Amino acid sequence: MAVAIVRLEGEDIPLEHRQSGTTAVFRVRNDEGAVLYFDDEVEAAKSAVELSNAEHS
């Protein structure tokens, strides 16, 4: 199964994740529909690896 990280900017950022000064958030999604949002690219990448490893276990 695949895990994808997408950088969202501007109007693409969901309303609940828009904060003053936030210019981008990172959405992590797997094929099973799990969706997580992160302000930090490194944290998003770590989460993607964890989701991918869990899918292969």
C-alpha positions as CSV (number, residue, x, y, z in Angstrom):
1,M,0.0,0.0,0.0
2,A,1.1,3.5,-0.7
3,V,1.6,6.5,1.7
4,A,1.6,10.0,0.3
5,I,2.8,13.3,1.7
6,V,1.4,16.4,0.1
7,R,2.4,20.0,1.0
8,L,-0.7,22.2,1.2
9,E,-0.5,26.0,1.0
10,G,-2.9,28.9,1.1
11,E,-6.5,28.1,0.4
12,D,-5.6,24.3,0.1
13,I,-5.0,24.2,3.9
14,P,-8.1,22.9,5.7
15,L,-9.8,25.6,7.8
16,E,-9.2,23.7,11.0
17,H,-5.4,23.8,10.4
18,R,-5.1,27.4,9.4
19,Q,-3.4,29.5,12.1
20,S,-2.0,33.0,12.1
21,G,1.3,32.8,10.2
22,T,0.9,29.3,8.9
23,T,2.0,29.2,5.3
24,A,1.9,25.4,4.7
25,V,0.9,22.1,6.3
26,F,1.7,18.6,5.3
27,R,-1.0,16.0,4.7
28,V,-0.1,12.3,5.1
29,R,-2.6,9.8,3.7
30,N,-2.5,6.1,3.2
31,D,-4.5,3.8,0.9
32,E,-6.8,2.8,3.8
33,G,-7.9,6.5,4.2
34,A,-6.0,7.5,7.3
35,V,-5.2,11.2,7.0
36,L,-2.9,13.2,9.3
37,Y,-1.8,16.8,9.2
38,F,1.5,18.2,10.3
39,D,3.1,21.7,10.5
40,D,6.6,20.2,10.3
41,E,7.8,18.4,7.2
42,V,10.1,16.1,9.2
43,E,7.3,15.0,11.5
44,A,5.2,14.3,8.4
45,A,7.9,12.2,6.9
46,K,8.3,10.2,10.1
47,S,4.6,9.6,10.2
48,A,4.6,8.4,6.6
49,V,7.4,5.9,7.4
50,E,5.5,4.6,10.4
51,L,2.3,4.2,8.4
52,S,4.2,2.4,5.6
53,N,6.0,0.1,8.1
54,A,2.7,-0.7,9.8
55,E,1.1,-1.6,6.5
56,H,3.9,-4.0,5.7
57,S,3.8,-5.8,9.0
